[in-house]
Amino acid sequence: MSTDVIVVGCGPVGVMTALRCAQRGLSVVAIDKSMEIFPLPRAIGMDEEIQRLFQNAGLEAELAAVSTPIRGAEFLDVAGNRLVGLELPEGTLGLNGYPPMTMFEQPGLERALRAAAVAAGVQMDLGVRAISVENARDGVSLTIADEDGREKVLEAPWLVAADGAASTMRGLAGIVLEDQGFDEEWVVIDTTVVDPELSLPRMAQQICDPKQVITFVPGHQKRARWEFKVHDGDSGESLLEKTRLSRMLSRWVKPEQVRLDRSAVYRFHAVVADRFRNQSIFVAGDAAHQMPPFNGQGMNSGLRDAENLSWKLALVCQSKAGVGLLDTYDLERRPHARGQVQHAADAGRLINALSLEQDVSTEAGYGGGRPFPHIEAGFVCGDHPMVGHPIAQPTLDETRLDDLLGEGFALIGNRTDQIEMSPSSRSMWDRLGSKYLDVRHPMIDSLRPNGEIIIVRPDRYIAAVTTDIDTTSARLEAAITQ
Ligand SMILES: Cc1cc2nc3c(=O)[nH]c(=O)nc-3n(C[C@H](O)[C@H](O)[C@H](O)COP(=O)(O)OP(=O)(O)OC[C@H]3O[C@@H](n4cnc5c(N)ncnc54)[C@H](O)[C@@H]3O)c2cc1C
């Protein structure tokens, strides 16, 4: 095998997967058909869990340089009255230790990600396209071709297909998308404010005007995005003529007050792959799920795929866990992504209900209206309400929890020398490179009122909260010994 993992697609999800695999000691080849970072407007909002992932990937400063926390989101009627909303006062931090949502600039962040991946040892081959694959239980042979048609074969035990919405690899792997019932065309316009006197809202807004449904999103620093729903009978490309774009924006700005950076017409879909793995190929990111951007969760969901898969691939490639652990990728990530896709599609339905049908009774599906999905089955155990959720990240004596947890598993209990367990449990956790920690903080204490042991996974999700460490260890071990 020429490498441990091949990643097809160097968008944010492919590069994060490659980076996290390399940081965990794997050899990785990542390829992309394009030499350039995708030039059209796309992700702009990053949630707190993914900001924490950037911290753990060593890219906190790079993210801070291209991002600004948002102050909330609201739905407005035509007269500007708030129908539904969620305000985030300045300085609000979520349980992960970061602002609930920060607005960033995708191309800048992708450049930082790529540089980090190369520095971590990822072999990044740009300008080569994946064209065919032989996929078997014991690995893949991937044929790639450069721009002159010269072909080469790469072999690896595992391949991650992160080649975007129109994924070639998904089809080659025999994985199909299932429709969740949303299909709308929208025009997206990215701008930079050039008039220092112009003041735009600091919250995202859905303007529920039956004549023209509009989303406004304040971006990083002076950037601002508008999205306009294309109504029936309107046609695609002519919508992007400059005079027409200026007319669309005229409710907010005069043409000379902003620079038009990028614009595109997108079809917003809601689809999820019927499985996230076939033999040695995994799908991740837009290749596995696509959703309308109303909750800003497309890339965030893809980066959850990246982190979920990379620690499992590392343990399997390093023979610390059996291949059965990789079955938990589909078990954990597919229902979670389905939940996100449904939630995003429902936010779109809410916009339509509020603006076109004047129906304020529709379930919000936005902001805090519905619980965030969590991992219900996979490498998790027990019925504690926080199992399958990320553990909170408090700061203890100026050290953040994740800096104590390290890169692998962590068992948090009363005085580490008193985490008593059988030799076989101890040997399993030692084999997985676990840390044993005593952490005292109200956010952690509240999770273990009866002195339970918290088992934290490398992706910071809680695998179990238990007073019976031996039974829990045995149940979790069953998932990793096959
Ligand atoms: C208007 C809009 C707003 C959005 N806002 C948000 C937001 O606020 N928050 C959020 O989280 N998400 C948002 N998203 C979604 C987000 O942009 C995507 O989910 C994310 O970019 C997908 O990343 P990816 O790495 O999976 O795929 P991509 O970024 O599409 O990368 C796929 C890569 O694969 C390469 N490739 C394709 N085929 C091959 C092949 N055969 N061989 C080699 N390489 C190949 C492509 O060149 C590309 O570089 C938004 C999307 C849109 C359209």
The ligand as an SDF file (V2000), in Angstrom:
LIG
                    3D

 53 58  0  0  0  0  0  0  0  0999 V2000
  -24.5300   29.8400   -0.4080 C   0  0  0  0  0  0  0  0  0  0  0  0
  -23.9700   28.8380    0.5520 C   0  0  0  0  0  0  0  0  0  0  0  0
  -23.8020   29.1830    1.8650 C   0  0  0  0  0  0  0  0  0  0  0  0
  -23.2840   28.2650    2.7760 C   0  0  0  0  0  0  0  0  0  0  0  0
  -23.1200   28.6370    4.0730 N   0  0  0  0  0  0  0  0  0  0  0  0
  -22.6290   27.7600    4.9450 C   0  0  0  0  0  0  0  0  0  0  0  0
  -22.3750   28.1520    6.2850 C   0  0  0  0  0  0  0  0  0  0  0  0
  -22.5900   29.2890    6.6590 O   0  0  0  0  0  0  0  0  0  0  0  0
  -21.8640   27.2190    7.1520 N   0  0  0  0  0  0  0  0  0  0  0  0
  -21.5820   25.9560    6.7500 C   0  0  0  0  0  0  0  0  0  0  0  0
  -21.1500   25.1460    7.5900 O   0  0  0  0  0  0  0  0  0  0  0  0
  -21.7670   25.5710    5.4770 N   0  0  0  0  0  0  0  0  0  0  0  0
  -22.2730   26.4360    4.5710 C   0  0  0  0  0  0  0  0  0  0  0  0
  -22.4120   26.0670    3.2740 N   0  0  0  0  0  0  0  0  0  0  0  0
  -22.0420   24.7050    2.8620 C   0  0  0  0  0  0  0  0  0  0  0  0
  -20.5180   24.5580    2.6430 C   0  0  0  0  0  0  0  0  0  0  0  0
  -20.0290   25.5500    1.7970 O   0  0  0  0  0  0  0  0  0  0  0  0
  -20.2290   23.1810    2.0930 C   0  0  0  0  0  0  0  0  0  0  0  0
  -20.8910   22.2160    2.8830 O   0  0  0  0  0  0  0  0  0  0  0  0
  -18.7350   22.8820    2.1140 C   0  0  0  0  0  0  0  0  0  0  0  0
  -18.0090   23.8230    1.3630 O   0  0  0  0  0  0  0  0  0  0  0  0
  -18.4840   21.4790    1.5580 C   0  0  0  0  0  0  0  0  0  0  0  0
  -17.1360   21.1700    1.6900 O   0  0  0  0  0  0  0  0  0  0  0  0
  -16.5690   19.8210    1.0850 P   0  0  0  0  0  0  0  0  0  0  0  0
  -15.1320   19.8270    1.4440 O   0  0  0  0  0  0  0  0  0  0  0  0
  -17.4110   18.6780    1.4730 O   0  0  0  0  0  0  0  0  0  0  0  0
  -16.7770   19.9520   -0.4890 O   0  0  0  0  0  0  0  0  0  0  0  0
  -16.1410   20.9930   -1.5130 P   0  0  0  0  0  0  0  0  0  0  0  0
  -15.7010   22.2330   -0.8360 O   0  0  0  0  0  0  0  0  0  0  0  0
  -17.1200   21.1210   -2.6340 O   0  0  0  0  0  0  0  0  0  0  0  0
  -14.8140   20.2830   -2.0180 O   0  0  0  0  0  0  0  0  0  0  0  0
  -14.8300   19.2030   -2.9080 C   0  0  0  0  0  0  0  0  0  0  0  0
  -13.5040   19.1900   -3.6430 C   0  0  0  0  0  0  0  0  0  0  0  0
  -13.4170   17.9730   -4.3960 O   0  0  0  0  0  0  0  0  0  0  0  0
  -12.7890   18.2410   -5.6120 C   0  0  0  0  0  0  0  0  0  0  0  0
  -13.1650   17.1690   -6.5500 N   0  0  0  0  0  0  0  0  0  0  0  0
  -14.3860   16.9070   -7.0600 C   0  0  0  0  0  0  0  0  0  0  0  0
  -14.3440   15.8190   -7.8550 N   0  0  0  0  0  0  0  0  0  0  0  0
  -13.0600   15.3910   -7.8420 C   0  0  0  0  0  0  0  0  0  0  0  0
  -12.3990   14.2970   -8.4730 C   0  0  0  0  0  0  0  0  0  0  0  0
  -13.0240   13.4170   -9.2660 N   0  0  0  0  0  0  0  0  0  0  0  0
  -11.0660   14.1420   -8.2580 N   0  0  0  0  0  0  0  0  0  0  0  0
  -10.3870   15.0190   -7.4460 C   0  0  0  0  0  0  0  0  0  0  0  0
  -10.9870   16.0550   -6.8420 N   0  0  0  0  0  0  0  0  0  0  0  0
  -12.3070   16.2340   -7.0270 C   0  0  0  0  0  0  0  0  0  0  0  0
  -13.3010   19.6240   -5.9980 C   0  0  0  0  0  0  0  0  0  0  0  0
  -12.4180   20.2770   -6.9000 O   0  0  0  0  0  0  0  0  0  0  0  0
  -13.3670   20.3250   -4.6420 C   0  0  0  0  0  0  0  0  0  0  0  0
  -12.1930   21.0540   -4.3540 O   0  0  0  0  0  0  0  0  0  0  0  0
  -22.9210   26.9740    2.3410 C   0  0  0  0  0  0  0  0  0  0  0  0
  -23.0740   26.6250    1.0050 C   0  0  0  0  0  0  0  0  0  0  0  0
  -23.5840   27.5420    0.1110 C   0  0  0  0  0  0  0  0  0  0  0  0
  -23.7170   27.1520   -1.3280 C   0  0  0  0  0  0  0  0  0  0  0  0
  1  2  1  0
  2  3  1  0
  2 52  2  0
  3  4  2  0
  4  5  1  0
  4 50  1  0
  5  6  2  0
  6  7  1  0
  6 13  1  0
  7  8  2  0
  7  9  1  0
  9 10  1  0
 10 11  2  0
 10 12  1  0
 12 13  2  0
 13 14  1  0
 14 15  1  0
 14 50  1  0
 15 16  1  0
 16 17  1  0
 16 18  1  0
 18 19  1  0
 18 20  1  0
 20 21  1  0
 20 22  1  0
 22 23  1  0
 23 24  1  0
 24 25  2  0
 24 26  1  0
 24 27  1  0
 27 28  1  0
 28 29  2  0
 28 30  1  0
 28 31  1  0
 31 32  1  0
 32 33  1  0
 33 34  1  0
 33 48  1  0
 34 35  1  0
 35 36  1  0
 35 46  1  0
 36 37  1  0
 36 45  1  0
 37 38  2  0
 38 39  1  0
 39 40  1  0
 39 45  2  0
 40 41  1  0
 40 42  2  0
 42 43  1  0
 43 44  2  0
 44 45  1  0
 46 47  1  0
 46 48  1  0
 48 49  1  0
 50 51  2  0
 51 52  1  0
 52 53  1  0
M  END
$$$$
